[in-house]
């Protein structure tokens, strides 16, 4: 159910996809779907929560693959983002796409987007703090988070080779500066 919801929500938007369509697409009985996800909002929250867990686990894997090398981990994360911006069917940040469909700041989509952004920011700050040897890690982490957000937004509208590419190059340069002690 979550795989189908993720595909359809990302392709068309959460408002455009109804529960009846999800039931048809999955072949799962309506009663089962509503037992698992009592409301569409619960399904949206589960979709975004699972996506966040997958993204954050990917970052954690990069950290583990670069023991003692936070700059290497940051570069690997930025490279993974560059690849994500080029994937077929890319249409921006799933969290932005879902959350902008709701006015209520407490809607589960908005809450999931906030939680994801906060967790991503925390991981970037932790890596940047280790990379910059504590000197300006919080600032560097915030700068990287901003450049990543901008890359996703820009690539959705102008493609991965537009300003998104320049933003990620700048992010790499900031990591290089941290590596060099600048």
C-alpha positions as semicolon CSV with decimal commas, in nm:
position;residue;x (nm);y (nm);z (nm)
1;X;0,000;0,000;0,000
2;X;0,273;0,247;0,093
3;X;0,469;0,171;-0,224
4;X;0,165;0,245;-0,440
5;X;0,074;0,553;-0,238
6;X;0,430;0,682;-0,261
7;X;0,436;0,642;-0,638
8;X;0,097;0,800;-0,700
9;X;0,131;1,078;-0,442
10;X;0,469;1,178;-0,582
11;X;0,360;1,157;-0,947
12;X;0,032;1,345;-0,911
13;X;0,005;1,504;-0,566
14;X;-0,174;1,385;-0,256
15;X;-0,500;1,570;-0,329
16;X;-0,527;1,414;-0,675
17;X;-0,512;1,056;-0,551
18;X;-0,818;0,916;-0,377
19;X;-0,844;0,623;-0,142
20;X;-1,067;0,436;-0,389
21;X;-0,794;0,461;-0,653
22;X;-0,537;0,329;-0,407
23;X;-0,764;0,038;-0,321
24;X;-0,802;-0,043;-0,693
25;X;-0,430;-0,006;-0,765
26;X;-0,318;-0,228;-0,478
27;X;-0,591;-0,488;-0,491
28;X;-0,607;-0,470;-0,113
29;X;-0,957;-0,477;0,029
30;X;-1,108;-0,147;0,136
31;X;-1,165;-0,271;0,491
32;X;-0,799;-0,372;0,520
33;X;-0,680;-0,038;0,386
34;X;-0,893;0,154;0,633
35;X;-0,785;-0,073;0,918
36;X;-0,421;0,007;0,835
37;X;-0,482;0,374;0,758
38;X;-0,807;0,500;0,910
39;X;-0,785;0,827;0,713
40;X;-0,610;0,953;0,406
41;X;-0,418;1,190;0,633
42;X;-0,285;0,889;0,824
43;X;-0,171;0,737;0,495
44;X;-0,001;1,063;0,391
45;X;0,179;1,077;0,726
46;X;0,290;0,714;0,690
47;X;0,413;0,775;0,334
48;X;0,618;1,078;0,435
49;X;0,739;0,915;0,756
50;X;0,866;0,612;0,569
51;X;1,032;0,831;0,304
52;X;1,205;1,034;0,574
53;X;1,329;0,717;0,744
54;X;1,469;0,591;0,412
55;X;1,648;0,919;0,337
56;X;1,792;0,952;0,686
57;X;1,903;0,587;0,682
58;X;2,085;0,659;0,355
59;X;2,269;0,946;0,521
60;X;2,353;0,724;0,817
61;X;2,492;0,464;0,574
62;X;2,716;0,728;0,416
63;X;2,842;0,828;0,760
64;X;2,915;0,462;0,841
65;X;3,089;0,418;0,504
66;X;3,320;0,711;0,583
67;X;3,438;0,646;0,940
68;X;3,636;0,940;1,072
69;X;3,579;1,133;0,750
70;X;3,278;1,363;0,794
71;X;3,376;1,563;0,485
72;X;3,377;1,244;0,280
73;X;3,032;1,159;0,416
74;X;2,903;1,508;0,333
75;X;3,043;1,484;-0,021
76;X;2,878;1,144;-0,063
77;X;2,544;1,283;0,057
78;X;2,571;1,574;-0,186
79;X;2,656;1,334;-0,469
80;X;2,353;1,121;-0,382
81;X;2,136;1,432;-0,394
82;X;2,277;1,524;-0,735
83;X;2,181;1,175;-0,854
84;X;1,832;1,209;-0,705
85;X;1,776;1,535;-0,893
86;X;1,846;1,347;-1,218
87;X;1,623;1,046;-1,160
88;X;1,349;0,982;-1,413
89;X;1,020;1,140;-1,310
90;X;1,184;1,385;-1,069
91;X;0,939;1,658;-0,973
92;X;1,089;1,816;-0,666
93;X;1,100;1,743;-0,297
94;X;0,824;1,504;-0,194
95;X;0,793;1,681;0,143
96;X;0,749;2,023;-0,017
97;X;0,512;1,885;-0,277
98;X;0,286;1,723;-0,018
99;X;0,301;1,992;0,248
100;X;0,217;2,285;0,021
101;X;-0,116;2,123;-0,056
102;X;-0,240;2,199;0,297
103;X;-0,301;2,533;0,466
104;X;-0,315;2,399;0,820
105;X;0,036;2,410;0,972
106;X;-0,061;2,116;1,194
107;X;-0,170;1,893;0,906
108;X;0,021;1,561;0,912
109;X;0,190;1,644;0,579
110;X;0,321;1,974;0,713
111;X;0,424;1,813;1,042
112;X;0,607;1,534;0,855
113;X;0,787;1,787;0,636
114;X;0,896;1,986;0,943
115;X;1,013;1,675;1,124
116;X;1,210;1,558;0,821
117;X;1,371;1,898;0,771
118;X;1,468;1,913;1,140
119;X;1,618;1,562;1,135
120;X;1,807;1,634;0,812
121;X;1,934;1,962;0,955
122;X;2,049;1,786;1,273
123;X;2,244;1,527;1,074
124;X;2,404;1,794;0,856
125;X;2,498;2,002;1,160
126;X;2,650;1,697;1,331
127;X;2,856;1,612;1,024
128;X;2,952;1,973;0,962
129;X;3,053;2,019;1,325
130;X;3,280;1,716;1,301
131;X;3,413;1,837;0,965
132;X;3,479;2,192;1,080
133;X;3,626;2,068;1,406
134;X;3,350;2,245;1,597
135;X;3,450;2,593;1,478
136;X;3,151;2,676;1,267
137;X;2,965;2,350;1,232
138;X;2,617;2,481;1,311
139;X;2,652;2,755;1,050
140;X;2,796;2,517;0,791
141;X;2,520;2,263;0,854
142;X;2,254;2,531;0,810
143;X;2,419;2,654;0,489
144;X;2,428;2,301;0,348
145;X;2,062;2,245;0,441
146;X;1,967;2,568;0,264
147;X;2,164;2,479;-0,048
148;X;2,007;2,132;-0,055
149;X;1,655;2,276;-0,023
150;X;1,731;2,523;-0,298
151;X;1,872;2,253;-0,524
152;X;1,554;2,046;-0,492
153;X;1,330;2,344;-0,563
154;X;1,539;2,472;-0,851
155;X;1,580;2,131;-1,014
156;X;1,203;2,079;-1,005
157;X;1,153;2,387;-1,220
158;X;1,477;2,440;-1,411
159;X;1,632;2,095;-1,423
160;X;1,933;1,944;-1,254
161;X;2,180;2,130;-1,475
162;X;2,052;2,477;-1,386
163;X;2,108;2,661;-1,061
164;X;2,068;2,335;-0,867
165;X;2,399;2,216;-1,005
166;X;2,568;2,543;-0,906
167;X;2,415;2,521;-0,558
168;X;2,549;2,170;-0,505
169;X;2,891;2,279;-0,637
170;X;2,888;2,557;-0,379
171;X;2,793;2,304;-0,111
172;X;3,091;2,087;-0,213
173;X;3,314;2,396;-0,196
174;X;3,196;2,466;0,158
175;X;3,279;2,107;0,252
176;X;3,622;2,146;0,090
177;X;3,679;2,462;0,292
178;X;3,594;2,273;0,611
179;X;3,829;1,993;0,505
180;X;4,107;2,247;0,448
181;X;4,038;2,424;0,776
182;X;3,933;2,745;0,603
